[in-house]
Amino acid sequence: MRNGKRGRYTQEFKLEAVRLVESGQSIAGAARSLGVVEQTLSNWVRLHRAGKLKEVNCKAGVTAEQMEISRLRAELVRVTMERDILGKATAYFAKGQK
């Protein structure tokens, strides 16, 4: 993680992330869309399958609002990248039609 800081995630967030993977999405894709490290998500999936996924009990836990902000930032990065790709593709195909 950046700056040596560890993320703190709620149990609900972890379970939702695991549900994404179990519904067929790749670990890499789910991690990217949620803004977490692939290895972290992989660990959550492994622990969930073993029935040992626990919430981090810490005073410095992440609030629901912080989790939502993190998720929205990750989604903004993804959507911006998609927009840029579509703009380049549109320009490429428009050039070929002249």
TAZIJO-V414887 format. One record per residue. N is the residue number from 1. RES is the residue in one small letter. SS is DSSP state (2 for helix, 1 for strand, 0 for the rest). OMEGA is omega in radians with two decimals (none if undefined). D_FIRST is the distance of its C-alpha to the first C-alpha in whole Angstrom. Layout:
BEGIN
n = <N N>
res = <RES RES>
ss = <SS SS>
omega = <OMEGA OMEGA>
d_first = <D_FIRST D_FIRST>
END
This chain:
BEGIN
n = <1 2 3 4 5 6 7 8 9 10 11 12 13 14 15 16 17 18 19 20 21 22 23 24 25 26 27 28 29 30 31 32 33 34 35 36 37 38 39 40 41 42 43 44 45 46 47 48 49 50 51 52 53 54 55 56 57 58 59 60 61 62 63 64 65 66 67 68 69 70 71 72 73 74 75 76 77 78 79 80 81 82 83 84 85 86 87 88 89 90 91 92 93 94 95 96 97 98>
res = <m r n g k r g r y t q e f k l e a v r l v e s g q s i a g a a r s l g v v e q t l s n w v r l h r a g k l k e v n c k a g v t a e q m e i s r l r a e l v r v t m e r d i l g k a t a y f a k g q k>
ss = <0 2 2 2 0 0 0 0 0 0 2 2 2 2 2 2 2 2 2 2 2 2 0 0 0 0 2 2 2 2 2 2 2 2 0 0 0 2 2 2 2 2 2 2 2 2 2 2 2 0 0 0 0 0 0 0 0 0 0 0 0 0 0 2 2 2 2 2 2 2 2 2 2 2 2 2 2 2 2 2 2 2 2 2 2 2 2 2 2 2 2 2 2 2 2 2 0 0>
omega = <-3.09 3.05 3.09 -3.14 3.11 3.10 3.06 -3.04 3.11 3.12 -3.14 3.14 -3.13 -3.12 3.10 3.10 3.12 3.11 3.10 -3.12 -3.10 3.11 3.04 3.13 -3.14 3.11 -3.13 -3.13 3.13 3.14 3.12 -3.09 3.14 3.13 3.07 3.13 -3.12 -3.11 3.11 3.13 3.09 3.09 3.12 3.13 -3.14 3.13 3.13 3.14 3.09 3.14 -3.06 -3.13 -3.10 3.09 3.08 3.10 -3.05 3.12 -3.09 -3.12 -3.12 3.13 3.13 3.13 3.12 3.10 3.13 3.11 3.13 3.14 -3.14 3.08 3.12 3.12 3.11 3.11 -3.12 -3.11 3.10 3.12 3.11 3.12 3.14 3.13 3.13 3.09 3.12 3.14 3.11 3.13 -3.13 -3.10 3.08 3.12 -3.11 -3.08 -3.09 none>
d_first = <0 4 7 6 6 6 8 11 13 17 19 21 17 17 20 20 17 19 23 21 21 24 26 25 22 20 17 15 17 17 13 13 16 14 11 9 7 11 10 10 13 15 15 16 18 20 20 22 24 25 25 23 20 20 19 17 19 18 19 16 16 15 18 20 20 16 16 18 17 14 16 18 16 15 18 19 17 19 22 22 22 25 27 27 27 30 32 32 33 36 37 37 39 41 42 44 46 48>
END
